[in-house]
């Protein structure tokens, strides 16, 4: 009887699974945020140091001058940031897949978005402006129908879009040498983009925790008579 009561009061396997997936996702978001803080620090250092007399690293027509030590270290920082972003993406997608599976089990309905969009929704032009947020929102609403979507989800997505659409944030259209040149001539747009990415990472932590907690609450079985 005691064992049956403990099982009834304990968390379900799905509850544990979504919580287990959420913790690495939170860690990945914090790791990516720290990586972009480091980028901002190095860009500020480049701006304070000023452009060398030899000009920018990319001097046009395929000519690149040798990098100084600060520029070389910025290349290393951006490379580490790229790895951190990749790790964050894999952990976040893993959490999102678990979230969708649980939402389908709770609602008995298929998700609004096909599973392929959990991966392609981030990279396909135009749809990447709303599909990832829509996947999170759909899973949340199917898990806890009638409950309002956490504000942190919208804050996370708004800051993510700001960082992405800036062209120098998490999805950069410029090479590292071009970003170095921009840091020398006008660092503030770079720092604003970095701040948006860091803000998105922090808001993402709150969003993951809020959505996970709501679903885990629904998944957790209530007490039953032994």
Backbone bond lengths (Angstrom), bond angles and torsions (degrees), N, CA, C in turn:
res aa  C-N    CA-C-N  psi(-1)  N-CA   C-N-CA  omega(-1)  CA-C   N-CA-C  phi
1 X - - - 1.464 - - 1.526 111.01 -
2 X 1.319 116.60 -42.03 1.464 119.81 179.50 1.510 110.98 -62.53
3 X 1.326 116.69 -41.62 1.460 120.44 -179.90 1.501 110.99 -63.34
4 X 1.332 117.51 -43.18 1.459 120.61 -179.99 1.521 110.56 -63.77
5 X 1.320 117.96 -39.04 1.462 120.58 179.52 1.514 110.83 -66.65
6 X 1.343 117.65 -41.51 1.459 120.88 179.09 1.519 111.13 -63.71
7 X 1.342 116.56 -38.08 1.456 119.28 178.26 1.510 111.39 -67.15
8 X 1.345 115.88 -36.87 1.460 119.26 -180.00 1.513 111.41 -67.60
9 X 1.347 115.97 -36.06 1.456 120.01 -178.07 1.514 112.97 -85.48
10 X 1.322 118.70 -17.34 1.463 121.65 -176.14 1.505 111.69 -80.50
11 X 1.349 116.63 166.22 1.457 120.57 179.15 1.515 111.49 -70.54
12 X 1.328 116.95 147.54 1.443 121.40 177.55 1.523 109.77 -74.50
13 X 1.355 116.00 167.84 1.467 119.78 178.87 1.523 110.65 -64.53
14 X 1.349 117.82 -36.20 1.456 120.70 177.83 1.527 111.04 -66.03
15 X 1.343 115.90 -38.16 1.458 121.23 177.58 1.524 110.00 -59.76
16 X 1.337 115.90 -48.39 1.458 119.44 179.20 1.525 111.11 -63.44
17 X 1.348 116.85 -38.15 1.466 120.84 -176.89 1.519 111.72 -65.33
18 X 1.323 117.62 -43.99 1.462 119.04 -179.13 1.517 110.48 -69.01
19 X 1.332 117.15 -34.97 1.454 119.50 176.20 1.517 111.87 -68.21
20 X 1.338 116.09 -39.10 1.461 120.50 178.02 1.518 111.40 -64.48
21 X 1.322 117.85 -37.80 1.456 121.19 178.69 1.527 111.76 -73.09
22 X 1.333 116.74 -29.12 1.464 120.09 -177.00 1.521 111.88 -71.53
23 X 1.317 117.33 -37.29 1.469 119.81 -176.24 1.525 112.28 -62.48
24 X 1.341 120.74 -47.50 1.466 119.21 175.31 1.527 112.72 -63.57
25 X 1.339 117.35 -34.58 1.461 119.61 178.29 1.522 110.99 -63.18
26 X 1.332 116.62 -42.34 1.461 120.61 176.33 1.527 110.42 -62.30
27 X 1.331 116.71 -43.30 1.458 120.02 177.89 1.521 112.22 -61.65
28 X 1.331 116.37 -40.86 1.460 120.14 178.13 1.516 112.48 -63.74
29 X 1.325 116.98 -40.46 1.462 120.65 177.85 1.527 111.15 -63.78
30 X 1.324 116.57 -42.81 1.465 119.74 178.89 1.526 110.87 -65.74
31 X 1.329 116.81 -38.38 1.461 120.75 178.17 1.531 110.64 -62.48
32 X 1.333 116.40 -45.90 1.467 119.65 178.64 1.524 111.10 -64.02
33 X 1.339 117.08 -39.94 1.457 119.67 177.86 1.519 111.91 -60.95
34 X 1.324 117.26 -43.17 1.469 120.99 178.26 1.521 110.98 -63.76
35 X 1.332 116.74 -38.27 1.461 120.07 178.70 1.516 111.08 -62.11
36 X 1.345 116.61 -38.07 1.473 118.72 -179.74 1.527 112.01 -78.84
37 X 1.306 117.67 -24.80 1.466 119.55 170.05 1.526 109.37 -62.88
38 X 1.341 115.89 -44.21 1.467 119.80 178.63 1.526 111.12 -61.83
39 X 1.322 117.11 -40.27 1.471 119.64 176.65 1.517 111.04 -58.66
40 X 1.325 115.84 -46.06 1.459 119.44 -179.98 1.519 112.25 -61.05
41 X 1.322 115.92 -41.09 1.465 120.10 178.86 1.522 110.14 -61.88
42 X 1.311 117.46 -45.64 1.473 120.24 -179.66 1.527 111.77 -66.94
43 X 1.329 117.43 -36.24 1.466 119.06 177.67 1.526 110.93 -66.43
44 X 1.337 116.34 -37.52 1.462 119.54 175.84 1.530 110.30 -65.14
45 X 1.329 116.78 -39.11 1.464 120.06 177.55 1.528 111.21 -63.04
46 X 1.323 116.72 -40.65 1.466 120.16 177.22 1.523 110.94 -62.13
47 X 1.338 116.48 -43.12 1.458 120.16 -179.85 1.520 111.14 -63.35
48 X 1.335 116.45 -41.35 1.464 120.02 -179.67 1.520 111.67 -69.32
49 X 1.330 117.09 -35.05 1.464 120.27 179.63 1.518 111.71 -69.80
50 X 1.331 116.35 -32.08 1.462 120.05 -179.47 1.522 111.87 82.01
51 X 1.310 114.98 154.74 1.466 120.55 -178.04 1.528 110.41 -69.18
52 X 1.341 118.01 134.10 1.467 120.24 177.32 1.522 112.07 -62.08
53 X 1.314 115.43 159.63 1.459 119.97 179.70 1.522 112.40 -61.40
54 X 1.333 116.50 -23.75 1.466 120.61 -179.50 1.521 112.93 -77.65
55 X 1.351 117.06 -4.27 1.449 120.54 176.67 1.517 113.22 91.88
56 X 1.336 117.65 -170.98 1.470 121.27 -177.22 1.525 110.70 -70.43
57 X 1.326 117.04 161.17 1.478 119.96 179.11 1.524 112.69 -59.24
58 X 1.330 116.82 -45.43 1.466 120.80 177.67 1.527 107.61 -91.33
59 X 1.323 116.37 107.24 1.457 120.73 -174.90 1.519 113.38 -98.28
60 X 1.309 116.23 12.12 1.450 121.01 175.51 1.514 113.11 87.00
61 X 1.343 115.18 159.09 1.461 122.90 178.57 1.523 111.75 55.45
62 X 1.338 115.35 35.10 1.456 120.25 176.86 1.507 115.68 76.44
63 X 1.332 118.05 9.73 1.461 122.23 -178.78 1.524 109.36 -97.01
64 X 1.330 117.36 125.47 1.464 123.21 177.03 1.529 108.15 -126.49
65 X 1.297 115.17 124.68 1.469 118.37 177.03 1.523 109.88 -79.67
66 X 1.338 118.57 161.44 1.471 120.54 175.83 1.536 110.88 -62.10
67 X 1.315 116.68 141.40 1.459 121.35 -179.84 1.518 110.32 -78.98
68 X 1.343 115.62 146.14 1.457 118.06 170.77 1.535 109.02 -82.38
69 X 1.328 116.98 177.01 1.467 120.30 -173.79 1.527 112.33 -63.40
70 X 1.330 117.62 -37.76 1.466 120.63 -179.25 1.519 110.60 -68.04
71 X 1.328 116.89 -42.80 1.467 120.60 178.44 1.527 110.56 -65.53
72 X 1.312 116.03 -39.19 1.460 120.03 179.21 1.525 110.58 -64.29
73 X 1.331 117.19 -40.74 1.465 120.00 179.01 1.526 111.04 -68.02
74 X 1.340 117.84 -30.59 1.461 119.72 177.02 1.522 110.46 -66.54
75 X 1.328 117.24 -36.96 1.463 120.29 174.89 1.529 110.13 -58.85
76 X 1.337 116.80 -41.71 1.461 120.40 179.11 1.528 110.78 -65.18
77 X 1.337 116.99 -42.99 1.463 120.99 -179.61 1.530 110.83 -62.03
78 X 1.320 117.56 -42.42 1.465 120.06 -179.99 1.529 111.21 -68.86
79 X 1.333 117.31 -34.09 1.463 119.89 177.37 1.529 110.54 -65.94
80 X 1.332 116.49 -43.23 1.464 120.45 177.12 1.531 109.86 -62.85
81 X 1.341 116.33 -40.00 1.458 120.13 177.78 1.512 112.08 -62.02
82 X 1.328 117.16 -37.95 1.463 120.14 177.40 1.517 112.13 -63.27
83 X 1.337 116.57 -41.04 1.466 120.46 177.27 1.531 110.00 -64.86
84 X 1.335 116.56 -43.10 1.466 120.42 179.38 1.526 110.90 -61.09
85 X 1.333 116.48 -40.94 1.466 119.67 179.25 1.520 111.10 -65.03
86 X 1.336 117.13 -38.31 1.460 120.28 178.77 1.521 111.07 -66.00
87 X 1.327 116.81 -44.42 1.469 120.69 177.63 1.527 110.17 -60.76
88 X 1.328 116.14 -44.22 1.464 120.78 179.37 1.523 110.56 -59.79
89 X 1.336 116.56 -43.34 1.464 120.57 -178.58 1.528 111.04 -62.05
90 X 1.331 116.96 -43.78 1.467 120.00 -178.95 1.528 111.33 -64.76
91 X 1.320 116.65 -42.64 1.467 119.98 -179.17 1.524 111.07 -69.16
92 X 1.341 117.00 -38.20 1.464 119.90 -179.62 1.527 110.41 -67.29
93 X 1.336 117.05 -42.11 1.461 120.52 179.24 1.525 110.62 -64.59
94 X 1.338 117.35 -37.93 1.462 120.45 177.00 1.528 111.18 -60.70
95 X 1.331 115.76 -43.03 1.473 119.55 176.42 1.519 111.09 -63.69
96 X 1.331 116.33 -41.67 1.456 120.49 -177.05 1.524 111.51 -65.32
97 X 1.320 116.99 -37.30 1.465 119.93 177.26 1.531 111.07 -63.71
98 X 1.341 116.66 -42.78 1.456 120.36 177.63 1.524 110.97 -64.30
99 X 1.329 116.29 -40.29 1.461 121.10 179.32 1.526 110.42 -60.61
100 X 1.335 117.51 -44.23 1.467 121.77 179.83 1.520 111.63 -64.98
101 X 1.336 116.16 -42.70 1.468 119.17 -179.81 1.519 111.17 -61.76
102 X 1.314 116.24 -43.53 1.469 119.58 179.04 1.521 111.64 -65.85
103 X 1.333 116.40 -39.85 1.464 119.96 179.28 1.528 110.68 -62.75
104 X 1.328 116.02 -38.95 1.470 119.37 178.28 1.525 110.32 -66.06
105 X 1.334 117.12 -39.49 1.460 120.38 179.20 1.525 111.13 -66.36
106 X 1.322 117.47 -37.68 1.456 121.16 -178.14 1.525 112.50 -73.17
107 X 1.326 116.33 -38.98 1.468 119.92 -174.91 1.520 112.95 -91.56
108 X 1.339 116.56 -23.33 1.458 119.20 -175.19 1.513 112.51 73.49
109 X 1.324 117.67 13.14 1.461 122.27 -178.84 1.529 109.82 -122.65
110 X 1.326 115.05 151.96 1.460 120.09 176.75 1.527 109.55 -70.49
111 X 1.331 118.64 146.30 1.466 120.80 177.36 1.524 111.18 -61.10
112 X 1.303 115.31 155.75 1.468 120.43 -179.70 1.524 111.21 -66.42
113 X 1.327 116.93 -34.89 1.464 121.69 -177.15 1.524 109.40 -106.56
114 X 1.336 117.08 136.05 1.455 121.47 177.55 1.531 110.05 -62.64
115 X 1.325 115.50 153.13 1.456 120.43 -175.42 1.522 113.85 -58.73
116 X 1.332 118.00 -30.66 1.464 120.58 -178.10 1.529 111.92 -61.20
117 X 1.348 116.12 -26.69 1.458 119.61 -178.21 1.524 112.98 -75.09
118 X 1.328 117.32 -14.26 1.467 119.22 172.96 1.526 109.69 -61.65
119 X 1.342 115.97 -31.09 1.460 121.24 178.58 1.531 112.06 -95.62
120 X 1.340 116.19 -52.51 1.467 119.99 -173.29 1.522 112.74 -77.98
121 X 1.323 117.46 -19.32 1.462 119.79 -177.45 1.512 113.78 -61.58
122 X 1.340 117.48 -19.92 1.465 120.71 -179.63 1.523 112.88 -84.40
123 X 1.337 116.80 -21.63 1.467 119.39 -169.72 1.523 114.03 -117.50
124 X 1.328 118.62 -21.98 1.464 120.12 -179.75 1.531 109.06 -73.28
125 X 1.338 117.51 125.04 1.470 119.46 -177.82 1.528 112.11 -57.12
126 X 1.294 115.70 151.64 1.469 127.02 178.87 1.539 110.78 74.52
127 X 1.336 117.96 -59.36 1.469 118.27 -178.37 1.527 111.35 -67.08
128 X 1.352 116.15 -22.72 1.474 117.60 178.92 1.520 112.39 -71.64
129 X 1.332 116.52 -1.95 1.461 119.90 176.53 1.528 112.48 -81.06
130 X 1.347 117.32 -17.10 1.473 117.34 -179.44 1.534 114.44 -147.02
131 X 1.330 119.38 -17.16 1.461 119.57 -175.68 1.531 113.14 -60.48
132 X 1.343 120.33 -48.36 1.476 117.78 -178.42 1.522 113.13 -58.57
133 X 1.339 116.60 -44.10 1.462 118.39 176.56 1.520 110.32 -62.58
134 X 1.335 116.79 -40.74 1.456 120.67 -179.64 1.517 112.45 -61.76
135 X 1.334 117.41 -35.42 1.467 120.77 179.15 1.520 110.11 -66.37
136 X 1.340 116.33 -44.08 1.465 120.10 178.11 1.528 110.33 -63.61
137 X 1.337 116.55 -46.95 1.461 120.66 -177.78 1.528 111.30 -63.65
138 X 1.336 116.99 -40.07 1.469 120.33 179.99 1.528 110.72 -64.18
139 X 1.336 116.85 -43.91 1.466 120.25 179.23 1.527 111.09 -63.97
140 X 1.329 116.40 -38.90 1.462 120.03 179.99 1.531 110.89 -65.40
141 X 1.314 116.24 -46.91 1.465 119.92 -176.43 1.515 111.99 -68.10
142 X 1.326 117.84 -31.65 1.460 119.77 176.03 1.526 111.44 -75.13
143 X 1.327 116.01 -26.77 1.464 119.81 179.14 1.518 111.81 -77.38
144 X 1.335 116.06 -42.70 1.467 121.04 -178.07 1.526 108.56 -131.45
145 X 1.321 117.62 73.29 1.469 120.49 -176.53 1.519 111.82 -58.82
146 X 1.330 114.45 139.35 1.452 120.57 178.50 1.508 113.88 89.18
147 X 1.322 117.38 -12.31 1.455 119.55 -179.79 1.525 109.69 -91.42
148 X 1.311 116.31 141.94 1.464 121.59 -176.94 1.524 111.09 -71.25
149 X 1.333 115.45 140.01 1.463 121.17 178.49 1.526 109.72 -62.44
150 X 1.337 118.59 133.36 1.462 119.99 179.60 1.531 112.22 -57.23
151 X 1.320 115.88 139.79 1.468 121.37 179.54 1.522 110.61 -59.18
152 X 1.323 117.10 -32.53 1.463 120.54 -177.72 1.522 112.36 -60.46
153 X 1.335 117.60 -27.55 1.463 120.15 178.51 1.528 109.87 -66.67
154 X 1.325 117.61 -44.43 1.458 120.53 179.69 1.532 111.47 -69.95
155 X 1.319 117.26 -37.20 1.464 120.26 177.30 1.527 109.72 -64.02
156 X 1.329 115.75 -45.82 1.470 120.07 177.60 1.520 111.02 -56.59
157 X 1.325 116.51 -47.77 1.463 118.81 -174.91 1.524 111.41 -70.80
158 X 1.319 118.27 -38.08 1.458 120.52 178.13 1.520 112.08 -62.41
159 X 1.331 116.83 -43.27 1.466 120.12 178.75 1.522 111.15 -69.97
160 X 1.332 116.69 -35.78 1.469 119.60 176.26 1.525 110.49 -60.10
161 X 1.332 117.20 -46.72 1.464 120.80 178.98 1.519 111.14 -61.85
162 X 1.337 117.08 -40.54 1.466 120.21 178.54 1.521 110.56 -60.78
163 X 1.325 116.92 -44.06 1.453 119.74 178.68 1.513 112.80 -68.12
164 X 1.335 117.05 -35.81 1.460 120.61 -178.82 1.523 112.05 -73.80
165 X 1.327 116.93 -44.71 1.461 120.73 -174.95 1.528 113.11 -76.65
166 X 1.332 116.84 -12.86 1.466 119.23 178.20 1.522 111.75 -68.33
167 X 1.322 117.11 -21.52 1.456 120.16 179.39 1.509 114.46 83.78
168 X 1.331 117.65 -6.54 1.463 120.08 179.16 1.531 110.56 -131.14
169 X 1.323 116.66 12.56 1.453 120.32 -178.58 1.513 111.42 -94.52
170 X 1.329 115.76 -129.30 1.448 120.20 -176.60 1.523 111.43 -66.21
171 X 1.313 118.60 -27.54 1.469 123.27 175.98 1.521 106.94 -119.22
172 X 1.331 116.13 95.44 1.459 120.60 -173.46 1.525 110.80 -96.80
173 X 1.322 116.44 135.39 1.460 121.26 176.10 1.525 111.60 -91.84
174 X 1.326 117.45 -11.24 1.461 121.28 -178.63 1.522 110.58 -97.71
175 X 1.336 115.20 150.73 1.456 119.44 172.69 1.527 108.83 -72.38
176 X 1.332 116.29 166.70 1.467 120.05 179.77 1.523 110.74 -62.25
177 X 1.332 117.38 -39.54 1.468 119.83 178.76 1.529 111.60 -64.75
178 X 1.332 117.16 -35.54 1.463 120.26 177.70 1.528 110.69 -68.15
179 X 1.330 116.58 -37.09 1.469 119.63 177.20 1.527 110.25 -66.38
180 X 1.339 117.31 -38.10 1.465 120.47 175.69 1.520 110.34 -58.88
181 X 1.324 116.18 -44.31 1.466 119.75 178.98 1.523 110.87 -62.65
182 X 1.317 117.40 -37.44 1.463 120.50 178.83 1.525 111.00 -68.73
183 X 1.330 116.39 -34.59 1.465 119.50 177.63 1.526 110.29 -63.72
184 X 1.306 117.24 -34.76 1.459 120.67 179.57 1.535 111.77 -70.78
185 X 1.323 116.50 -35.49 1.469 119.55 -172.57 1.526 113.90 -98.93
186 X 1.331 118.13 -26.03 1.465 120.84 -179.25 1.515 110.23 -167.79
187 X 1.318 116.26 89.80 1.458 120.17 -170.39 1.519 113.11 -82.86
188 X 1.331 119.01 -19.94 1.458 120.46 -171.88 1.527 113.98 -62.84
189 X 1.337 120.30 -41.40 1.473 117.66 175.45 1.521 112.88 -61.27
190 X 1.332 116.26 -34.96 1.464 119.21 177.04 1.525 111.22 -64.10
191 X 1.323 116.00 -45.52 1.460 120.14 -178.82 1.527 111.06 -66.29
192 X 1.336 116.80 -36.27 1.464 119.87 177.61 1.529 110.65 -64.52
193 X 1.337 116.09 -40.44 1.458 119.63 178.14 1.525 110.89 -66.36
194 X 1.336 116.71 -42.11 1.467 120.24 176.92 1.524 110.91 -60.34
195 X 1.330 116.45 -41.87 1.460 120.45 179.83 1.529 110.82 -62.50
196 X 1.344 116.88 -37.11 1.464 119.85 178.43 1.527 110.71 -65.16
197 X 1.329 116.79 -41.05 1.467 120.01 179.78 1.529 110.36 -66.19
198 X 1.338 116.56 -44.55 1.465 120.05 178.79 1.531 109.88 -62.58
199 X 1.333 116.87 -42.98 1.455 120.19 177.87 1.521 112.08 -62.00
200 X 1.341 116.52 -39.03 1.462 119.95 177.79 1.521 111.06 -63.97
201 X 1.337 116.55 -38.60 1.466 119.86 178.65 1.525 110.99 -64.49
202 X 1.323 116.85 -44.40 1.462 120.55 -179.49 1.527 110.45 -66.75
203 X 1.342 116.45 -45.67 1.467 118.94 177.67 1.518 110.95 -63.55
204 X 1.345 116.76 -33.83 1.455 120.24 177.74 1.516 112.40 -62.38
205 X 1.329 116.25 -36.60 1.470 119.87 176.50 1.524 110.08 -59.34
206 X 1.330 116.64 -47.74 1.468 120.13 179.66 1.524 111.44 -65.01
207 X 1.347 116.24 -37.33 1.463 119.90 179.94 1.526 110.89 -65.81
208 X 1.321 116.85 -46.13 1.471 120.26 179.55 1.525 110.54 -60.98
209 X 1.321 116.50 -44.17 1.462 119.81 -178.90 1.526 111.46 -65.44
210 X 1.353 116.44 -41.59 1.464 119.52 -177.93 1.524 111.53 -67.95
211 X 1.321 116.83 -45.27 1.465 120.45 -179.07 1.524 110.44 -67.09
212 X 1.328 116.41 -41.98 1.464 120.34 179.38 1.522 111.05 -63.49
213 X 1.322 117.22 -43.86 1.465 120.62 -179.17 1.526 111.19 -62.15
214 X 1.336 116.63 -40.91 1.466 119.76 -179.61 1.522 110.75 -65.14
215 X 1.335 116.87 -42.85 1.458 119.05 -179.78 1.527 111.42 -70.45
216 X 1.328 116.84 -39.58 1.467 120.03 179.33 1.527 111.11 -62.99
217 X 1.327 116.22 -36.32 1.466 120.23 177.48 1.525 110.89 -62.21
218 X 1.319 115.58 -40.41 1.472 119.94 179.00 1.529 111.23 -71.18
219 X 1.315 117.35 -34.81 1.452 121.19 -178.51 1.520 112.73 -75.88
220 X 1.334 116.29 -26.43 1.459 120.06 -174.16 1.531 109.49 -69.30
221 X 1.312 117.81 122.50 1.471 119.78 -179.22 1.515 111.33 -70.23
222 X 1.317 115.53 145.86 1.455 120.39 177.43 1.514 111.21 -84.73
223 X 1.326 117.36 171.77 1.462 120.89 179.92 1.531 111.19 -66.12
224 X 1.325 113.99 140.66 1.469 119.59 176.58 1.517 108.16 -125.56
225 X 1.283 114.57 157.78 1.486 117.91 174.64 1.521 108.82 -67.87
226 X 1.309 115.34 129.51 1.467 118.43 -178.88 1.518 107.97 -66.67
